[in-house]
Structures are given as C-alpha cells and as structure tokens.
Amino acid sequence: MSPSTPAVDRRADIKNRHRRAILDAAAAIMRERESSVFSVDELAARANVSRRTVFNHFASIDDVVIAVFGIELGAVVERLATIPEGPGSSMFDDLAETVRSTDLVPPMVYLTRVLGGDEPEPTPKQALLAARTFTEISTGLAAEMQRRHPGATALRVNLLVGSLTSGLLVIYQQWFTECGAFDTVQTRSHWTELVETLLESLRTGFGAR
C-alpha cells in the first residue's frame, strides 16, 4: 500500500460524508416545506457545509432535488436486486415482478406534493424534474439487469428498461391526474390497475384493440 493511500481514503470519506449531508439536508427541507424551492445558502447552512462544497457535488439545486427523489424511488432498484435469479426467468419477468412488488405509492405521493401537488397539472419545470427522476431510476435498473443477465446486449437491456421507466412516468402522471397525491385503498388499487395495463402493453405490444 502506498503512503498516499490513507490520505486518498480520507479525502474520499470526507467527500462522501459531505454529499450525504447535503442530500439529508435537502430531504429534510423538502419534507418540512413539501416543496422543492430552497436556496443554496439555506441548503449549505442546514448541511453545515459551504456553498462551494454544495457546487462541488451538484451543478444546481435541481440536481440536488433529483438526487433526493432518486433515493426516494430507489426502492424499485433495491427490490430487483432481491428477486431470486431463477434459471428460466426472463428480463421482462424480473422487471414485472419488481414493479408489482415494490410499494411506489408513498414515494410518488411525496414526489407529487414536493413538486406542487395542489396544482391540477404540473408546470413544465415540475414535469421535467419528474422525467429526470425516472431517468435516474432507469440507469440503476439497467445496471442491475445487466448484472443479472450478462448474456443480454446493452441495447436490449436499455430498450426494455427504458420502455418500462418511460411507461412508469406516463402512468404516474395519469395516476396523479385521476387520484391526486393521496395514499388510500382506492388510489393504491388504481395504481395497481395502471401497472398491469403497462405490463400487458409491454408484453403484447401496442396494437389497436
């Protein structure tokens, strides 16, 4: 081990702790306010870091918000990693089981309220932030799917995962429009119906019926 290794490790540890502190502080502010609107100064003060440190990790407040949302919705990636790897399971089967068995309603309610869930329709910026969040999920799912199915080409993995996460964004927007940002028996039932519609469409195609 080289003499410089401990110093490198310490720097990496400090960097990771700063990033974690920034994300924890942002998550706390967002939950308190149910809003994604806050300043860099507010965030730096809550995280006990400098403005410069915030910008060393994130290019903008929007990037911080997306990272927090990614953590909130990251359960879908974590769930995929726990599904048993059966010898005959397909990539689609793995993703279908993942979406069916992950409780996405609470994080979706959180995302919706923080982005301004009292409004009848999302603003263009809110829609963009939601889309970028689902793109982040797609990246994590694709990496885990490639690990589980090493024989699949990156193109096929990305096509399948991208189709699923794009579909999740569509049904999330539909769910919000029809149900609002509420976690009830009825809204959960409707989410389940939308998920099954998405999976059936991905399985059989989008021909006119």
C-alpha angles and dihedrals in degrees: 000000000000120000090245095058097085090051091049090049091050092051091049091049092050091048092051092047091051092050091048091048091051093050093045091050092048092048091051093050092047093050093047094050100027084225139104092215114109137120132252089243091055091048094047092049093050092047092044092233134112126264087247091057091053091053091045087066104030133031094213145354088262089061090052091050092050091050090053092048089048090057091048093051094036091099089088091062092044090051093053090054091057098050111107113254102234118194093240100037116124127213090251092051090052093050093044091053090046095054094042095050100041116091100226098160098087095049091044090052088050093048092048095049094045090050091051107281094179090072118090092228132019119254116242090259092050091049090050093051091050091049092050090050092055089047089057089053090051091057093053094045092049092052092050092044091052089052091051094045106033091167093062118094118245088241094058092045093050093045093053097042092043091051091050097048092043087052091049089055091051095050091043089058090046091048092050093048092051101034109023122217097313133125107214138134089261096049091047091051091051091049089053090052091050092049091052090049089052094048093046090050092050091047099047103023134244103282118146114274 
